[in-house]
Amino acid sequence: MRSIKQIKNLKGKTALLRVDFNVPIKNEKVMDDFKIIKALPTINFLLKRGAKIILITHLGKDGTKNIVPVIKKFFALSKISKSKVTFFENIRKFRGEMKNDQIFAKRLASLGDIYVNDAFSVSHRKHASIVSLPKYLPNFAGFQLEKEVKNLSHVFNKPKHPFLFILGGAKFETKMPLIKKYLKLADHVFVGGALANDFLKAKGYDVGKSLVSDTNYGIKELLKNKKLILPTDFVEKNRVILDIGEESTKNLALLIKKAKLILWNGPLGKYKDGGAEATKKVLKLVADAKAESIIGGGDTVALISKMKMEKKFSFVSTGGGATLDFLANGTLPGLKVLR
C-alpha cells in the first residue's frame, strides 16, 4: 500500500476520502465520535498540502439514514472550513455501492483526482467505494488504515510470548476460525461471551436459554487443547448466562499478569443486557498490565470509549468484522486493491 505521505503534489487536487463515520446516533446527536476523531490526522494532512476533500461514508446498513448529524458533529469537532471539505451523500443510499457496480464506481471516480482509504473498519466489504473506486484513480492508504495494519500484524508476525488471546461476543461463524488459528499462535485462548456457551454445552453443561449456535464447529476436538481456557462460573438471570463470574475473572487476571501480548476482541458478557461488569473489570486489568495490548470489536471499543480508557492500551482498533477478518486472513479486500 502507498501511504498518503508518498503523494508528491496535492495543490488544487480533489481527494475522494473513504472514511467510516457509521457512528451511533440518538435524538439526532452523535453518541460516540471515536471513528470521526481517528480520521482527522489524514484529513488535516491532505488539507495542509492544498487538497480539497470529498468525504465518503455510509451510515446504517441500508442507506436510509440521514448523515446530517454526522456532518454537524464533524465540523464542530474539526473546526475545518466547509469550503475545503464536502460530504458525499450516505453512500449506501445508492444501489451500486453494495452491488459493487463498476459504472457507479467510475461515476464516483470522476468526482476526484485521487482516492484515499482511511476506512479500515469497512475494508472487508466488497463494495464499490472500497474495492472498485481505487481501480480508477491513483490510490493511497490513510494514516488510520496504516496504523491498523501495522498494529494488528504484530499478533501474527513474531508475536511476544506469553501471548494471551481473549475472545468474546457472538458471531460463531466468524470467530471459530480465529479460535482454531490462535490456538496455534497464542499461549492461551480465553473464550467468553456467547461463544463460550457452545463449548460449555459440548462439555455437558446446561446452558438454559442462553444463545448457542446450531452448527457443529468441531468443538469437542478443540476442548482437548490445553491452551483453551473457558469460564468456570457465571452470572445468570432467567436461565440466561449474562456474564462470566468472579472466579473466571480471577483466573483471567492471572493470565493477564503473566502475558507480554494481549489481543482482545468482543465483550465477555451480554454487554447491552446488564452483562458488562466482567468486561469493565478485565479492561482495567489489561490497562494496568505491562503487556502490549491490542483491542478490537465494536462493543468492546464502545465501552472503552465510554470509559475514556483508549490511551491506556497500546492500540484500539476501529474495526469489528474487519478486525476479525484481518486477524484470520492477514489482509482484506479493500487492502488488496491499494497498489
C-alpha positions as CSV (number, residue, x, y, z in Angstrom):
1,M,0.0,0.0,0.0
2,R,1.2,3.5,-0.8
3,S,0.9,6.0,2.0
4,I,-0.5,9.5,1.5
5,K,3.0,10.7,2.5
6,Q,4.1,9.5,-0.9
7,I,1.8,11.9,-2.8
8,K,4.1,14.4,-4.5
9,N,1.7,17.2,-5.3
10,L,-1.8,17.8,-3.9
11,K,-2.3,21.5,-4.6
12,G,-5.6,22.1,-6.3
13,K,-6.5,18.4,-6.4
14,T,-9.6,16.8,-5.0
15,A,-9.2,13.7,-2.8
16,L,-12.0,11.2,-2.5
17,L,-11.5,10.0,1.1
18,R,-13.4,6.9,2.2
19,V,-14.0,7.1,5.9
20,D,-16.2,5.1,8.3
21,F,-18.4,7.6,10.1
22,N,-21.0,5.0,10.8
23,V,-21.5,6.2,14.4
24,P,-24.3,5.7,16.9
25,I,-26.9,8.4,16.7
26,K,-29.7,9.2,19.2
27,N,-32.1,12.1,19.0
28,E,-30.2,13.5,16.0
29,K,-27.0,13.6,18.0
30,V,-23.8,11.6,17.6
31,M,-23.2,9.5,20.8
32,D,-19.7,8.3,20.1
33,D,-17.2,10.3,18.0
34,F,-14.3,7.8,18.2
35,K,-14.2,7.0,14.5
36,I,-14.5,10.6,13.4
37,I,-11.6,11.6,15.6
38,K,-9.4,8.8,14.2
39,A,-9.9,10.2,10.6
40,L,-8.8,13.7,11.5
41,P,-5.0,13.3,11.1
42,T,-5.5,12.1,7.5
43,I,-7.9,14.9,6.7
44,N,-5.6,17.6,8.1
45,F,-2.6,16.2,6.3
46,L,-4.4,16.3,2.9
47,L,-5.7,19.9,3.6
48,K,-2.3,21.2,4.7
49,R,-0.9,20.1,1.3
50,G,-3.5,22.0,-0.6
51,A,-6.1,19.3,-1.4
52,K,-9.9,19.7,-1.3
53,I,-11.7,16.7,0.2
54,I,-14.9,14.8,-0.6
55,L,-15.7,12.6,2.4
56,I,-17.5,9.3,1.5
57,T,-19.1,7.4,4.4
58,H,-22.1,5.1,5.0
59,L,-24.5,5.4,7.9
60,G,-26.6,2.4,8.9
61,K,-27.0,-0.8,6.9
62,D,-29.4,0.1,4.1
63,G,-28.6,3.8,3.3
64,T,-31.9,5.2,4.6
65,K,-30.3,7.2,7.5
66,N,-29.6,10.9,7.1
67,I,-25.9,11.9,7.6
68,V,-26.7,15.5,8.7
69,P,-26.0,14.8,12.4
70,V,-22.6,13.3,11.4
71,I,-21.8,16.3,9.2
72,K,-22.7,18.7,12.1
73,K,-20.5,16.7,14.5
74,F,-17.6,16.6,12.1
75,F,-17.4,20.3,11.6
76,A,-17.9,21.0,15.3
77,L,-15.1,18.7,16.2
78,S,-12.6,19.6,13.4
79,K,-13.2,23.3,13.1
80,I,-12.5,22.8,9.4
81,S,-13.9,25.2,6.8
82,K,-16.9,23.9,4.8
83,S,-15.2,25.3,1.7
84,K,-12.4,22.7,2.0
85,V,-14.4,19.6,2.9
86,T,-17.7,18.4,1.5
87,F,-19.7,15.2,2.2
88,F,-21.0,12.9,-0.4
89,E,-24.4,11.5,0.4
90,N,-24.8,8.3,2.5
91,I,-23.0,6.0,0.1
92,R,-25.3,3.1,0.8
93,K,-28.2,5.1,-0.5
94,F,-27.1,4.1,-4.0
95,R,-27.8,0.6,-5.2
96,G,-24.4,0.4,-7.0
97,E,-22.5,0.6,-3.7
98,M,-23.3,-2.7,-2.2
99,K,-23.6,-4.4,-5.6
100,N,-20.1,-3.2,-6.4
101,D,-21.3,-1.8,-9.7
102,Q,-18.5,-0.7,-12.0
103,I,-20.4,2.1,-13.7
104,F,-21.3,3.5,-10.3
105,A,-17.6,3.3,-9.2
106,K,-16.5,5.1,-12.4
107,R,-19.0,7.9,-11.8
108,L,-17.6,8.3,-8.3
109,A,-14.1,8.4,-9.6
110,S,-15.0,11.3,-12.0
111,L,-15.5,13.5,-8.9
112,G,-11.9,13.4,-7.8
113,D,-8.2,13.2,-8.7
114,I,-7.0,10.7,-6.1
115,Y,-8.6,8.1,-3.8
116,V,-7.6,7.6,-0.2
117,N,-8.9,4.7,2.0
118,D,-8.9,5.5,5.7
119,A,-11.9,3.2,6.5
120,F,-10.2,0.0,7.8
121,S,-13.4,-0.9,9.5
122,V,-15.3,-1.4,6.3
123,S,-12.4,-2.7,4.2
124,H,-13.7,-6.3,4.5
125,R,-16.7,-5.3,2.4
126,K,-16.6,-5.8,-1.4
127,H,-18.4,-2.6,-2.0
128,A,-17.9,-0.1,-4.9
129,S,-16.3,2.7,-2.8
130,I,-13.9,0.1,-1.2
131,V,-12.7,-2.2,-3.9
132,S,-13.7,-0.7,-7.3
133,L,-13.3,3.1,-6.9
134,P,-9.5,2.7,-6.2
135,K,-9.1,0.9,-9.6
136,Y,-10.0,4.1,-11.5
137,L,-7.8,6.6,-9.6
138,P,-4.3,6.8,-8.1
139,N,-4.9,5.3,-4.6
140,F,-3.3,5.6,-1.2
141,A,-3.7,4.5,2.4
142,G,-4.7,7.0,5.1
143,F,-2.9,7.1,8.4
144,Q,-5.5,5.2,10.4
145,L,-5.6,2.4,7.9
146,E,-1.8,2.2,8.1
147,K,-1.9,2.1,11.9
148,E,-4.5,-0.7,11.9
149,V,-2.4,-2.9,9.5
150,K,0.8,-2.2,11.4
151,N,-0.6,-2.9,14.9
152,L,-2.8,-5.9,14.1
153,S,0.1,-7.5,12.2
154,H,2.0,-7.7,15.4
155,V,-0.1,-10.7,16.5
156,F,0.9,-13.0,13.7
157,N,4.4,-11.5,12.8
158,K,6.7,-12.7,15.6
159,P,4.3,-12.0,18.5
160,K,5.6,-11.6,22.0
161,H,5.1,-14.5,24.4
162,P,3.3,-15.3,26.6
163,F,0.6,-14.3,24.2
164,L,-3.0,-14.2,25.5
165,F,-6.0,-14.0,23.2
166,I,-9.3,-13.1,24.8
167,L,-12.3,-13.6,22.5
168,G,-15.9,-12.8,23.4
169,G,-19.1,-11.7,21.8
170,A,-21.2,-13.9,19.5
171,K,-20.9,-14.4,15.7
172,F,-19.8,-18.0,15.9
173,E,-19.2,-18.4,12.1
174,T,-16.6,-15.6,12.0
175,K,-14.9,-16.3,15.3
176,M,-14.5,-20.1,15.2
177,P,-11.7,-19.8,12.6
178,L,-10.0,-17.4,14.9
179,I,-10.1,-19.8,17.8
180,K,-8.6,-22.5,15.7
181,K,-5.9,-20.2,14.3
182,Y,-4.9,-18.6,17.6
183,L,-4.8,-21.9,19.5
184,K,-1.7,-22.5,17.3
185,L,-0.2,-18.9,17.6
186,A,-1.1,-17.9,21.2
187,D,-0.1,-19.5,24.6
188,H,-3.7,-19.2,25.9
189,V,-7.1,-18.5,24.3
190,F,-9.8,-17.4,26.7
191,V,-13.3,-17.7,25.3
192,G,-16.1,-15.7,26.9
193,G,-19.4,-14.2,25.8
194,A,-22.0,-16.2,23.8
195,L,-19.1,-18.1,22.2
196,A,-18.4,-19.9,25.4
197,N,-22.0,-21.3,25.6
198,D,-21.3,-23.7,22.7
199,F,-18.2,-25.0,24.4
200,L,-20.0,-25.4,27.7
201,K,-22.9,-27.2,26.1
202,A,-20.4,-29.6,24.3
203,K,-18.9,-30.3,27.8
204,G,-22.4,-31.3,29.0
205,Y,-23.3,-28.2,31.0
206,D,-26.9,-27.0,31.0
207,V,-26.8,-23.5,29.4
208,G,-30.5,-22.9,29.8
209,K,-32.0,-20.4,27.4
210,S,-28.6,-18.9,26.5
211,L,-27.6,-18.3,22.9
212,V,-25.9,-21.2,21.2
213,S,-25.1,-21.9,17.6
214,D,-26.9,-24.5,15.6
215,T,-23.8,-25.5,13.6
216,N,-21.2,-28.1,14.6
217,Y,-17.8,-26.5,14.6
218,G,-15.8,-29.4,15.8
219,I,-15.8,-28.1,19.3
220,K,-15.3,-31.4,21.0
221,E,-11.9,-31.7,19.3
222,L,-11.0,-28.1,20.4
223,L,-11.9,-28.9,24.0
224,K,-8.9,-31.3,24.1
225,N,-6.5,-28.4,23.6
226,K,-4.9,-27.3,26.9
227,K,-4.4,-23.8,25.6
228,L,-8.2,-23.2,25.6
229,I,-9.5,-21.5,28.7
230,L,-13.2,-21.4,29.5
231,P,-15.2,-19.6,32.2
232,T,-15.7,-21.6,35.3
233,D,-18.6,-19.6,36.8
234,F,-21.3,-17.2,35.6
235,V,-23.8,-14.5,36.3
236,E,-27.3,-15.8,35.3
237,K,-30.8,-14.3,35.0
238,N,-33.9,-16.2,33.9
239,R,-31.8,-19.2,32.8
240,V,-29.7,-17.0,30.5
241,I,-26.0,-16.6,31.0
242,L,-25.3,-12.8,31.3
243,D,-21.7,-12.6,32.2
244,I,-18.7,-14.6,33.4
245,G,-18.3,-14.8,37.2
246,E,-15.8,-13.7,39.8
247,E,-13.8,-16.9,39.7
248,S,-13.4,-16.7,35.9
249,T,-12.3,-13.1,36.2
250,K,-9.7,-14.1,38.8
251,N,-8.4,-16.9,36.5
252,L,-8.2,-14.4,33.6
253,A,-6.4,-11.9,35.8
254,L,-3.6,-14.4,36.4
255,L,-3.1,-14.9,32.7
256,I,-3.1,-11.1,32.1
257,K,-0.4,-10.6,34.7
258,K,1.9,-13.1,33.0
259,A,1.2,-12.0,29.4
260,K,3.5,-9.9,27.2
261,L,1.0,-9.6,24.4
262,I,-2.8,-9.4,24.9
263,L,-5.2,-9.5,21.9
264,W,-8.8,-9.0,22.8
265,N,-11.9,-8.9,20.6
266,G,-15.6,-8.9,21.9
267,P,-17.3,-8.5,25.3
268,L,-17.3,-11.2,27.9
269,G,-21.0,-10.9,28.7
270,K,-24.3,-9.7,27.3
271,Y,-23.0,-6.2,27.2
272,K,-26.3,-4.5,26.3
273,D,-28.4,-6.5,28.8
274,G,-26.6,-5.8,32.0
275,G,-23.7,-8.2,31.5
276,A,-20.9,-5.6,31.2
277,E,-19.3,-5.9,34.6
278,A,-16.6,-8.5,33.9
279,T,-15.7,-6.8,30.7
280,K,-15.2,-3.5,32.6
281,K,-13.1,-5.2,35.3
282,V,-10.9,-7.1,32.7
283,L,-10.4,-3.9,30.7
284,K,-9.0,-2.2,33.8
285,L,-6.7,-5.3,34.4
286,V,-5.4,-5.2,30.8
287,A,-5.0,-1.4,31.0
288,D,-2.8,-1.8,34.1
289,A,-0.8,-4.7,32.7
290,K,2.7,-4.4,31.4
291,A,1.8,-6.3,28.2
292,E,1.4,-4.9,24.8
293,S,-2.4,-4.7,24.4
294,I,-4.4,-4.7,21.2
295,I,-8.2,-4.3,21.5
296,G,-10.9,-4.6,18.8
297,G,-14.6,-5.3,18.3
298,G,-17.4,-2.8,18.1
299,D,-19.0,-3.4,21.6
300,T,-15.6,-3.6,23.4
301,V,-14.4,-0.4,21.7
302,A,-17.7,1.4,22.5
303,L,-17.2,0.5,26.2
304,I,-13.6,1.7,26.1
305,S,-14.7,5.0,24.5
306,K,-17.5,5.4,27.2
307,M,-14.9,4.7,30.0
308,K,-12.5,7.1,28.4
309,M,-9.7,4.5,28.5
310,E,-8.4,4.4,25.0
311,K,-5.0,5.8,25.8
312,K,-4.4,3.1,28.4
313,F,-4.0,0.4,25.7
314,S,-1.2,0.0,23.1
315,F,-3.8,0.1,20.2
316,V,-7.5,0.2,19.9
317,S,-8.9,-0.9,16.5
318,T,-11.7,0.9,14.8
319,G,-12.9,-2.4,13.3
320,G,-15.4,-5.0,14.2
321,G,-15.8,-7.6,11.5
322,A,-12.9,-6.1,9.6
323,T,-10.6,-6.7,12.5
324,L,-11.7,-10.3,12.8
325,D,-11.2,-10.9,9.1
326,F,-7.8,-9.3,9.1
327,L,-6.7,-11.4,12.1
328,A,-7.9,-14.5,10.4
329,N,-6.6,-13.8,6.9
330,G,-3.8,-11.3,7.2
331,T,-5.4,-9.0,4.6
332,L,-8.8,-7.6,3.4
333,P,-10.4,-7.0,0.0
334,G,-10.1,-3.2,0.5
335,L,-6.4,-3.5,1.2
336,K,-5.5,-5.8,-1.7
337,V,-6.7,-3.2,-4.2
338,L,-4.4,-0.4,-2.8
339,R,-1.4,-0.8,-5.2
